[in-house]
Amino acid sequence: MPDPIPRLPRRDDSAADARSLEQLGRLDPQPVPAPSVQPFLEPDLPPPLLDDEPE
């Protein structure tokens, strides 16, 4: 299988991807989000108010 041809980053200001904009110096490096420790937990929402409880 032939080796892929490396692509150069775009040289114009209309580059739409963040990597090309970072290489052009037009965008600061983007932070990498931290992985979630427990991604399948339910959101921490307050319990719903019942009709007989005061607000």
Residue frames relative to the residue before (quaternion, step in Angstrom):
aa qw qx qy qz dx dy dz
M 1.0000 0.0000 0.0000 0.0000 0.00 0.00 0.00
P 0.4387 -0.7098 0.4744 0.2806 3.62 -0.77 0.91
D 0.5461 -0.6020 0.4724 0.3410 3.53 -1.24 0.55
P 0.4957 -0.6517 0.4707 0.3287 3.60 -1.01 0.73
I 0.4631 -0.6562 0.5229 0.2855 3.54 -1.14 0.69
P 0.3933 -0.7229 0.5041 0.2620 3.62 -0.66 1.01
R 0.3060 -0.7533 0.5577 0.1669 3.55 -0.99 0.88
L 0.3904 -0.7045 0.5450 0.2329 3.53 -1.02 0.82
P 0.5320 -0.6074 0.4556 0.3747 3.61 -1.08 0.54
R 0.5967 -0.5692 0.4213 0.3775 3.54 -1.18 0.55
R 0.3508 -0.7634 0.5126 0.1770 3.55 -1.05 0.77
D 0.6540 0.5222 -0.3270 0.4390 3.59 1.18 -0.13
D 0.6153 -0.5787 0.4078 0.3467 3.54 -1.30 0.37
S 0.6255 0.5515 -0.3530 0.4242 3.60 1.18 -0.17
A 0.3167 0.7460 -0.5233 0.2633 3.59 1.21 0.35
A 0.2988 -0.8031 0.4972 0.1367 3.54 -0.77 1.04
D 0.6864 0.4678 -0.3140 0.4598 3.61 1.10 -0.31
A 0.5913 -0.6248 0.3888 0.3299 3.56 -1.07 0.81
R 0.6182 0.5572 -0.3618 0.4202 3.60 1.00 -0.70
S 0.6656 0.4866 -0.3083 0.4745 3.58 0.91 -0.86
L 0.6550 0.5043 -0.3179 0.4643 3.58 0.97 -0.81
E 0.6169 0.5223 -0.3469 0.4758 3.62 1.07 -0.66
Q 0.6752 0.4926 -0.2982 0.4609 3.59 0.92 -0.89
L 0.6539 0.4888 -0.3085 0.4881 3.59 1.14 -0.57
G 0.4591 -0.6837 0.4468 0.3495 3.58 1.23 -0.34
R 0.5012 0.6706 -0.4077 0.3645 3.59 1.25 0.32
L 0.7734 0.2270 -0.1098 0.5816 3.58 1.26 -0.33
D 0.4655 -0.6566 0.5116 0.3008 3.57 -1.02 0.79
P 0.6056 -0.5460 0.4074 0.4112 3.61 -1.12 0.50
Q 0.3966 -0.7370 0.5042 0.2128 3.54 -0.90 0.96
P 0.4740 -0.6712 0.4785 0.3098 3.62 -0.97 0.77
V 0.3823 -0.6876 0.5677 0.2423 3.53 -1.17 0.63
P 0.3991 -0.7305 0.4859 0.2665 3.62 -0.61 1.03
A 0.4940 -0.6471 0.4967 0.3010 3.55 -1.12 0.73
P 0.4926 -0.6562 0.4681 0.3281 3.59 -0.96 0.73
S 0.5208 -0.6337 0.4757 0.3176 3.53 -1.12 0.67
V 0.4601 -0.6853 0.4925 0.2760 3.55 -0.99 0.86
Q 0.7885 0.0298 0.0174 0.6141 3.57 0.93 -0.93
P 0.1371 -0.8679 0.4709 0.0792 3.61 0.26 1.21
F 0.7208 0.4687 -0.2630 0.4377 3.61 1.13 -0.41
L 0.4063 0.6921 -0.4962 0.3313 3.60 1.15 0.47
E 0.5093 -0.6130 0.4969 0.3434 3.55 -1.16 0.53
P 0.5783 -0.5835 0.4213 0.3842 3.61 -1.10 0.51
D 0.4778 -0.6681 0.4969 0.2801 3.54 -1.14 0.70
L 0.1070 0.8092 -0.5613 0.1366 3.58 0.15 1.32
P 0.5195 -0.6146 0.4691 0.3639 3.59 -1.07 0.55
P 0.5799 -0.5870 0.4118 0.3868 3.61 -1.09 0.52
P 0.5387 -0.6293 0.4332 0.3551 3.62 -1.00 0.64
L 0.4846 -0.6527 0.5026 0.2940 3.54 -1.19 0.68
L 0.3075 -0.7285 0.5809 0.1931 3.56 -1.02 0.82
D 0.6650 -0.5388 0.3433 0.3868 3.58 -1.20 0.46
D 0.7294 0.4391 -0.2539 0.4590 3.61 1.02 -0.69
E 0.5940 0.5500 -0.3775 0.4497 3.62 1.24 -0.01
P 0.4397 -0.6695 0.5190 0.2982 3.59 -1.04 0.71
E 0.5090 -0.6668 0.4581 0.2941 3.58 -1.13 0.59
